[in-house]
């Protein structure tokens, strides 16, 4: 949907999507993005987070990223790739 001139719209218009609400009031545009349920992200909240954020924090509800970084032992953009930790035992 393309809006060319908001001055020609009625005094108040509301356009609603699943998690996005666009309100136009007296020529001013207000955009509201509702937060997704914990563990889900994206504009329509249909992407499920499968990563591991630091301190058991939830992912960013829009991007799916861990804003505070990955938990220990995890890496990747979505903190969904495990890090193999090797430890050696000295026997003598």
C-alpha positions as CSV (number, residue, x, y, z in Angstrom):
1,X,0.0,0.0,0.0
2,X,1.4,3.4,-1.0
3,X,0.3,6.6,0.6
4,X,1.2,9.6,-1.5
5,X,-0.3,12.5,0.5
6,X,-1.5,12.0,4.0
7,X,-3.2,15.4,4.0
8,X,-5.9,14.0,1.7
9,X,-6.7,11.2,4.2
10,X,-9.5,11.5,6.7
11,X,-8.6,12.9,10.1
12,X,-7.8,9.5,11.6
13,X,-6.8,6.3,9.8
14,X,-5.5,3.1,11.3
15,X,-3.8,0.4,9.2
16,X,-3.4,-2.9,11.1
17,X,-1.2,-5.9,10.5
18,X,-0.6,-8.8,12.8
19,X,2.0,-7.1,15.0
20,X,2.2,-3.7,13.3
21,X,-0.2,-0.8,13.6
22,X,0.1,2.4,11.6
23,X,-2.0,5.3,12.8
24,X,-2.3,8.5,10.8
25,X,-3.8,11.4,12.8
26,X,-4.0,14.9,11.4
27,X,-1.3,14.2,8.8
28,X,1.2,12.7,11.4
29,X,2.2,9.0,11.1
30,X,2.6,6.9,14.2
31,X,4.0,3.4,13.9
32,X,3.6,0.8,16.7
33,X,5.3,-2.5,16.7
34,X,3.9,-4.9,19.3
35,X,6.3,-7.2,21.0
36,X,6.2,-10.9,20.1
37,X,5.6,-13.6,22.7
38,X,8.9,-14.7,24.4
39,X,10.9,-16.9,22.0
40,X,9.4,-15.6,18.8
41,X,10.5,-12.7,16.6
42,X,10.1,-10.9,13.3
43,X,7.5,-8.5,11.9
44,X,4.8,-11.1,12.0
45,X,6.2,-13.0,15.1
46,X,6.3,-16.3,13.1
47,X,10.0,-17.0,13.5
48,X,10.9,-19.1,16.5
49,X,14.2,-18.4,18.3
50,X,16.4,-21.4,18.7
51,X,19.5,-19.8,20.0
52,X,21.0,-19.3,23.5
53,X,21.3,-15.8,24.8
54,X,23.6,-14.7,27.7
55,X,22.1,-14.9,31.2
56,X,19.0,-16.8,29.7
57,X,17.8,-13.5,28.2
58,X,15.2,-13.7,25.4
59,X,16.1,-12.6,21.9
60,X,15.2,-9.3,20.4
61,X,11.6,-9.5,19.3
62,X,12.3,-7.8,16.0
63,X,15.7,-9.2,14.8
64,X,16.0,-12.5,16.7
65,X,19.5,-11.5,17.9
66,X,20.8,-11.7,21.4
67,X,21.3,-8.0,22.3
68,X,23.5,-8.9,25.3
69,X,25.5,-11.6,23.4
70,X,25.6,-15.4,23.4
71,X,25.7,-17.7,26.4
72,X,28.9,-19.5,27.1
73,X,29.5,-22.2,24.7
74,X,27.4,-20.7,21.9
75,X,28.3,-18.4,18.9
76,X,26.8,-17.3,15.6
77,X,24.6,-14.4,14.6
78,X,21.6,-16.1,16.4
79,X,23.7,-17.8,19.1
80,X,22.6,-21.1,17.7
81,X,26.0,-22.7,16.9
82,X,27.7,-24.7,19.7
83,X,31.3,-24.3,20.5
84,X,33.2,-27.5,20.9
85,X,35.4,-27.2,24.0
86,X,38.2,-29.7,24.4
87,X,40.0,-30.3,27.6
88,X,43.0,-32.5,28.1
89,X,43.8,-34.6,31.1
90,X,47.4,-35.1,31.9
91,X,48.1,-38.6,33.0
92,X,51.4,-39.2,34.8
